[in-house]
Amino acid sequence: MPEQDKHKNEWPLWEIFIRSKAGLDHKHVGSLHAADAQMAIENARDVYTRRMEGVSIWVIESKNIHASDPDESSSLYDPANDKIYRHPTFYNLPDELKHM
């Protein structure tokens, strides 16, 4: 089977995020292939919440996630160093404020 035809029959990859009972935020727990979002949620429930530890599941098709390139992190974060007002040393704090 030609390589391009092989990819047409594959299910898309989904990224799975679970919010635990004790947690306030969703955490990435892994990835899986599924035909659609509903199947991804059901499969994620079966694979990643076996002990009923989750209260919410998010699934995002991997192709819809865009990320910065770790190799370019210095150019991405360096401009923030030029903005001294973002550093706490820029502000004068009242003497009454002991812990900041």
C-alpha positions, 0 to 999 in steps of 0.5 A, a space after each residue: 500500500 502506498 504511504 499516502 494511502 496508508 495515512 488516509 485510513 489512520 485515526 487522528 491522534 488526540 491529546 488527553 487531559 484529565 482533571 483529578 478530583 483533588 485538582 483544579 487544572 487539567 493535566 496532560 496524561 497521554 495520547 491516543 488514536 480515535 475516530 472522533 472526539 466522542 470516541 477519544 473521550 470514551 477511550 481516554 476514560 477507559 485508559 487513563 481513569 481506571 480507578 475513577 480518579 478523574 472528574 473531567 476529560 479534555 481531548 484535543 486533536 493533536 494537529 490543532 495544538 501549536 507550540 513554540 520551538 524549544 530550540 528558539 526559547 532564548 529568542 522567545 523569552 529574551 525580550 522580557 528581560 528588557 522590561 525592567 518593570 516586570 521585575 519586583 525590584 522595580 517597585 518600592 514596597 511599604 515597610 509594613 509588607 514583610 513577605 513578598 
